[in-house]
Amino acid sequence: MDMPEENTQEITVRKVSDTSKEYRADQEVRRDLSNPMDYAFGKEIISARESVSFFSHLPGMASRGEERVKKLVEEARGRLKAMDVKNNNFYNLLRSGKYMRMFMDEGFGEFLRDSKRDVSLLDYRLENVSDEILESMIVAHVENFKKSLENFESDLPNWQVSFKARIAEKIRSGEYHLSMETLERRIANTRVVLGDALRDDLTSDKGGMFISDKEDAMISQQEFVDGRGEKVYVHEMFHALSGRTIIGKEIKDSDSNEYEGIDFATSRVGLRIGRRFGWLNEAVTESLTQDLSEQPDPTYQGERVIRLAQAKW
């Protein structure tokens, strides 16, 4: 009987600094391999439609292109229907004045009026929207996102300068125990992007996120358009400045003694350890955000109330 092969891998686990060359190189690879963070919902439909126009002189190619567009539109319809109706940003976009004016002439006004009375009708009505209207809506959304992105990229440098100046003042006063070198490095290493309002992970009650394993901060399109982009940026950048524990799992072949690679994972960001204490981490982060911004806000109010109550125990 054949004996099972023994695992000849030797694994060493150690803490890693976010300044180490191996970690910085790994971060660049992670970003290159990941999907674009500023991807717009339905962008591939526009590309497919452009291909149809390009090959219009070739009936066979154009026909296959039309089939591709139809398939993509139906896939988009399914993804939109799968979104949580209570947090459906598609519905919010439909109700905006721009979209209402755009589609009133297309007989779409009845859909909007009925949906306004009862959000539960959204799924039913979406099923009955023609492919042509749904495609035109998605195209309009992509164009809207492009304009938002241009404005976002124009505003971001000012946010970064302002944030750095305010944090630097806190450091000089001794209120924040953080080095200027760390402040400058974390701001420089954090990629800040605009998140499409129709992302599955950006519902209407989630204005942004910080992805520690990629050092990405995302600001949702709806928050930016509503004028709250800088406030969300400050919140996510506090996550970026938080202390973090990075674990490196080094793998080596025991037989050949050859180094096979290292896997990195962030086990702690601020007060969140793994999946635990996320609520506490958000409460403290939001308190710091409001203190720096000097703007009261109900965000994470429940979590902050609990934290304050615990502090008095």
N, C-alpha and C positions, 0 to 999 in steps of 0.2 A: 504494500500500500504506500502510495506517495505521501510523504510528510509535507504538511503545509510550509511554505516558505516563511522564514522568520523575518520580522520587520527589522531591517538593518539601519533604520533611521535613528539618529540621535538628536533629540530636541532639547534646546536650551532656551529658557524663558528669561528675559531681562527687561528692565525699564530702559526706555530710550528717550533721549532728548529731542524735542521738535526742531533743534538746530543741527542735528547730526546730518552729515552728507548723505548717508544711506536713506534716512527718512525723507529728506528733501527730494532726493531723486525718485523715491517711491511715490511721493505726492504728485510729481509731474506725470508719472506714468498713469496713476489713477485718473487724473483729469483727462489725459489724452484718450483713455479707453472708455470713459463715461459718456453718456449721451449729452448733447449740448444743454446746459442748464437754462438757457434763455430760449428754448424751443417754443414755437407758437403752435397751438393746437390747430391741426388741419393744414399745416404748411405743405405737406406732401400732396395735398389735393391741387394746390396751385401749380406745383411743379408738373403734376400729371396733365393738368389742363394746358399748360404751356407746350408740353410735348405733342398734344393733339393738334394744336395750332401749327407747330413747326412741321408736322408730317401731314398737313391737310391735303397736300398734293399727291399723297400716296394713300388711296382709300383703305387698303388693308391695314396699314400701320395706324391710320387715324381711327379705324373701327376698334382695333385692339386697345388703343389709347382711351377711347370712350368707355370701354368695358372696365378698364383700370380705374378711371375716374368714378364710375358708378359703384365699383366695389369699395373704394376708399370712402365715398360718401356714406354708404351703408354701414361701414365699420365705424365711422364717426358718429352716426346716429345711435348705434348700439352703445358706444362708450358714453355718449351724453345721457342716454336713458338709464345707464347703470349708475350714474352719479346720485349721491344722496339728495333727494328732492329738497329736504329742509335746508341744505347748504348749497343749493345748486346755483353756481355763479352764472351758468348759461341763462337761467331764468332771470337773474338780476340784469344781465346784459340785454336781454330781450326787452325789459321794461325801461331801459334807458331811452331818453328822448331821441338820440341819434338813430338807434335801431328802429324805434317806433315810426319815425318819419320815413325812414328808408323803405319800410315794408308795408306801410299803410296802403300805398297804391297797388300792392301785390295781393290785396285781399287778406293781408296778414293781421289787420287790425282786430278782427274778431278773435283770433287766437290770443292776442295780447290782453284784450279786455276780459275774456273768459279766464285766462290764467291768473290775472290780477285778483279775481274774485276767489279763486280756489287753486292753490298751488298744486294740489293733487291731480289737476287736469293736465299738468305739463307732460307727463309720460304719454297720455292718450293723444294729446294734440301733436306731440313730436312725431308720433307714428304716422300721422296723416299729412305732415308737411311734405310737399313734393321734393324730389331730389334737386330740382333746379333752384328752388327757394332756399333749401338747406345749404346747398353749395354756395349760393350768393351770400348767405349769412356768414358762413365760415370764412369766405374770402374777405368779407368786410371786417371780420374779427381779426384776421391775420394782419390786414392793413392797419387796423387800429392799434394792434400790438406793436407794429413797427414804429408808429409815431410815438407811442408811449416809451419805447426803448430808446429812441433818439433823445427824448426829453430826460429820461432817466440817466443816460450816459453823460448828458450835459450837467445835471445836478450833482451827480455822485462826487466829483472832485471837491466841490464846495462842502459837502457833508463830511468828507474825510478830513479836510483842513480844520473845520469847526470842531469835530469830535476830538481830533488830536490836541487842539489847543485847550479844550475844556478838561480833558483828562490830564494833560501836562500840568495845568494849574492845580488840580487835585493832588498830583504827585509832589509838586513843589511845596504845597501847604502841609504835606505829611498825612493827608486824609487817606490817600491810596498808597499802599505799600507795593509799588510796582516800579520797575526801572524804566527809564526813557527808552533804553535799548529794546526792551521787551515790547513796549508800546509801539515803537516804530516798526519792529519786525512783524508783529502780529497784524498790524494794519496792512503792511506790504504783502504779507503772505496770504491774506484772506481775499479770495475771489468773490466779489459782490456782483450778483446778477439779478435781473428782473424776472420774476416768475409769472408765466402766463396765467390769467385768471381762470382758465379752464384746466389747469393741472389737477389731477386726481388727488394730490396731496396738499393742495391749497384750497380748502373749503372756505366759505365766506366768514368763518369764525377763526381763521388761522392766517395771520398777516405776514408770516415769514418763518424762516427756519435756518438753523446753523447746522451744517453737516460736518462734524468734527473730523471724520476720516478723510475728507477731501479739503477741509478748511474752506468750505463754500458757505457764503451767507446769501440767502435768497430773500428778496423783498417782493411781495405779491403785487401784481399789477393793480388790483382793486384798491389796495392801500395807497399805492403811489398816486393813482389817479384822484383819489379822494383827499390828497394833500397830507397823508400821514406817513409818507415814505421815509422821511428823515428820522422820525420817531422810531419806526420799526428798524431802521438801520442801526440806530444807537443800541436798541435792545439786542439785536443779533451780534453786534460788535462787542458787547459786554460778555456774551458767550465766548467770543473769540479770544478775549483777554483773560478769561477765567483760567485758573490753574487746571492743568490736565495731566492725566497719567497715561502714557503711551507704552504699550507692551509690545516687545519684539519677540517673535518666536523663531529662533534660528534653527535651521534644519541642516543636518550633516549626515552623510552616509558613513555608517560605522565601519564598514569593510574597507572602503577606499579612502576614508577620512577626507572626502571631498565635500566642500561647502555647496549645498544645493539651493540656498536662498533664505530669505527671511520674510515673514509675514508680520505686518503691523496692525495693531488694533488699539483704538482709544477706549480705555476701560473707565475713565472718569473725566467728566467735564464739569468744573465747578463743584456743586454739591450733588450732582447726579452720578451715581455709581451704577454702571450697567443700565438696567431699566428701573432702578430704584431711586426714589427721592426726586423724580423729575418735577413733580409739583412744587417741591421746596426750592429747587434750583430756579424754576420759572418765577416763583414769588420774589425771591431775592433779586434776581436779574431785573424784573420789572420795577421793583422799588428803587434800584440804582438808576434805572432809565428815567424814571419820573423825577428823581432827585436832580439828575444832571440836566434834564430838559426843563425842569420847573413847570411841568404841565400835568396836572392831575388827570388821571385816565382810569376808567373802570377795568382795564385789561388785567386779567388774573386777580381780580378783586377778592374772590373767594379764597384763593390760595394765600394771598397776602394777609387776609384777616386771620386765617389759621396760624400763619407764621408769627404774627404779632401776639396772638393769644398764647402760643407756646413760649414766647420770649418772657411772658409775665409769670409763667408757672414757677 
